[in-house]
Amino acid sequence: MIISKTYDVAILGTGIGGTILGAILARHGLKVLLLEGGAHPRFAIGESTIPETTFMFRLLAERYGVPEIGYLSNFQRVRRHVSSTCGIKRSFSFVYHRVGEPQRLEESMQFSNAPPPLGPDVHLFRQDVDAYMLSVAVGHGATVQQHAEVTDVDFDGRGVTIATRHGGAFRARYFVDAGGLRSFLARKLDLREDPCPLRTRSRSLYTHMLGVLPYDACGDTHVDHGLPTPLSQATLHNLFKGGWMWVIPFDNHPSSTNRLVSVGLQLNLDIHPPTGAPPEEEFRRIVATMPKVARQFERARAVREWTSLPRLQFSSRRTAGDRWCMLPHAASFVDPLYSSGLAVTMSTINILASRLIQAASDGDFSAARFAHVETWMRRNFDYFDRLVSGSYNAYRDFNLWNAWIRLWMVGGLYGALGVLARVVHYQGAKDKLLDAPCEGFPYRGIQGHEIPEFAALFEAAQREMDAVVAGELASEEAARRIFQHVEASGLWPEPWGPARPGKRNPGGYNLALLMRTGQWAIDRAPEVVRRHFSRGASMPVILKLVADDWADEVRVSIGNAALHLRDYFVMANGDYDVAARRSLAMDTAPPPAEATSEPAASTAGAGPLSAP
């Protein structure tokens, strides 16, 4: 076997996780090889962001000096810099349905995302976004091999030898599996746990569709529901006993150039076991039980084959070893509910990248160095598994779910504030790479779940839910107790109003509410919040973000209009200078390793869930 090139880090999988990690490492001078069994553009899910994810894009850009990652941090930035094919996400919208009955307007809820300059969040059209991030990684010095299906990896004391189907072989000091569900290392090292121990038990059917009506156009608008933003400008969750459906539109903003809508149906295996029916037939059967949803989809048609997964959950006995590790979606998966996958992935990349950069310098690629990465990946998955499995249990009764989701709302606030506090910290840090405190308590847990007060709240609510499942407590009483626990915790922000069943949203998250919530975190929140989570919530920080964001929007808009006006009258121009400056700006890393030639082949990729 002829080794064509040697690299510091080889990454298998070129989805958003693998390419962001590759861009960071290459930016810091590591020789990075990105391996992909298929080719871009390609379909992938993991399309809906949450504030904790988009704030983490800002953190990675600031800490590691890769500004292009920051372009993913809200809808406006994506539209300006990446693609016009993505959708806007102003909120999470939840609508509860009873089989065969008209939807009850009061059985709905909404949790708004941050306004500009921090938001709104974004529906990522992954085939465009992943391809963009791949180009960013290459621009910073990474080498990419597409149509390079890996057939074997062989570890020794100094690194790993990687063989590909068409005879190419590579050598690396460290190997990262970012390959998703069909992880190569999971098969090679027999890492999958069987049976999977996760509490959540769900299966999934999903595709992209055309002709899906906006939910607000199907009869009742968000105003009728008493909610602050249109339900179609959100990730819409249609909830029912035993399952839920995502509706993620990419066409929900006037500037969008993409008519597709991502649609996925998740079913509790214990209530809706596999039927053997074709996926679309099963989808239509479930949709027909919800009159308003049936109207939403009556003219919809799939533009690609449906994907059907008999069980979504998988887990691994280990996620890191000597000279290898797995990114979260190659290691484990819970459920798409609450769009947690990208948040866990970006949080893991933050603590993994710093260790890989140090290891490339001192040569220590041992499992011990990466134990922290494995520990907190596992703990974050365990937290989301408990949160999601509790949600499936709560779908039996709207009032119970209405109470349970308050845990997610509280956690979402502190997860986002914790990341924002670190972004502000890094802006003034001298050594951003080795700044260990920002990788410690209480920032390691997604959704702030290691805050003692929040952990106590979650445990109390979990006991009530477990009693319901065991038949020891009525759903109505459990809901009442969970609301009491939320109020008693002191974590529910005063500007959101009281945590009561009738309060189905904290209000439209405009700039005024954002500032009031930030001031509460600084002045009146529990001590742990004031100490660790308020730094990014101060008025000067927010106002500076507003000024920078508005200036960027004006600059881009006026610049585009001026170029358009010029083109009416002048043919000659110096626009190539702009392209030249951009090219030179990317050339801040050492020259990339010389690309090798891998024969192209029509090989299948790792699958639609391959690389988050």
Order of alpha helices (4+ residues) and beta strands (2+ residues): beta-alpha-beta-alpha-alpha-alpha-beta-beta-beta-beta-alpha-beta-beta-beta-beta-alpha-beta-alpha-beta-beta-beta-alpha-alpha-beta-beta-beta-beta-alpha-alpha-alpha-alpha-alpha-alpha-alpha-alpha-alpha-alpha
